[in-house]
Amino acid sequence: MLGGSLRILVVRLGSMGDVVHALPAVASLKNSFPAARLWWLVARRWAPLLEGNPFVDELVIFERGSPRQLLSLWRRLRALRFDLAVDLQGLLKSASLGWLAGATRFYGLDAAEVREWPAAWFYTDRVRTSARHVVERNLELAAAAGATRQLRVFPLPQGSPEGVLPERAYVLASPLAGWAHKQWPLEYYPELARLLRQRLNLPLVVCGPPGSRPVLEALPCVSVLIAGLEGLIYATRRAAAVVGIDSGPLHLAAALGKPGVAVFGPTDPARNGPYGGNFTVLRDPRAETTYRRKSGVAPSMRAVSPEAVYQALVERLQESSGAFPG
């Protein structure tokens, strides 16, 4: 696998946090094979996260569509004649797409670890990892594929302004998740906003995509930012600190090195927590770990009070040079 002729395909279609968690593994692959060319198969929605990334030579955009569109994608992938492919998603869909590319070697997790066990049928090389956190598991998978020079530093785009943000320092929160069981109660955000405003003179900005406007604008005492991905990146870069849950915006903030507080409940922060040392993770000790998509806010999320989040946030702001107001 040495030499400039090596052609690598990475498959990680989405979502936001998962794409961010894949970046160290991809950087390590490119760092280990600097003369190789690396393509990333990604859903169009998340492609802006990879714009200008020096470790990715080209993007292959995946869009759900007709059989004709799938045939066109297959022809393009086959024409690129990949030597090596790595599935960093572990779903039947991602594995089958990687298999369609026809790479000489196709790496993925073994059936015991992969997210959907039939995916393992498509790999030529099945890897068993020892790490718990998904970033470290991705790095082990990349190492099995030949990445001998790990690299945990990677760039992210600057983003672009959308909507109106406070001119002064603010705390950013993205209250919504892919499933409600992971969410911190929406009624807690106004109380946190009151604490931040009264004690620190910091506004709380809650951010969400266009479809979230009715929900977020119903919350009193907060500023609302409705933004797409690039607007979220820009707002996160500008924030003094971030309050997050197990969702893409939290993992984006951690990757950008922002200080903050993460509230966890049903999902395990040792596996899915913010990767980096600038976040305090709050989780009720009675929380039960589950990855089933249940409706309603988990009791363990309700057990974490706004006062607890505020106190942890103050400690983080004090530890972060230049982030504490005044």
Protein Blocks (a to p, Z undefined) as FASTA:
>chain_A
ZZjkbccddddfbcfklmmmmmmmmmmmmmmmmmbccdddddfklmmmmgoiakbmbdcd
dddddfklmmmmmmmmmmnopabdcdfkopaklmmmmmmnopabdcdddfklmmblklmm
mpmbdcddfbfblklmmmmmmmmnopabdcfbdcddebjaehjddfbdcddddfbcfbfk
lpccfklmmmmmmmmmmmnopacdddddfklmmmmmmpghiacddddfklmmmmmmmpmb
dcddddfklmmmmmnopacddddfkbcfklmmcedjkbccdddfkbccdfbdcehjdfkl
mmpcfklmmmmmmmmmmmmghkagZZ
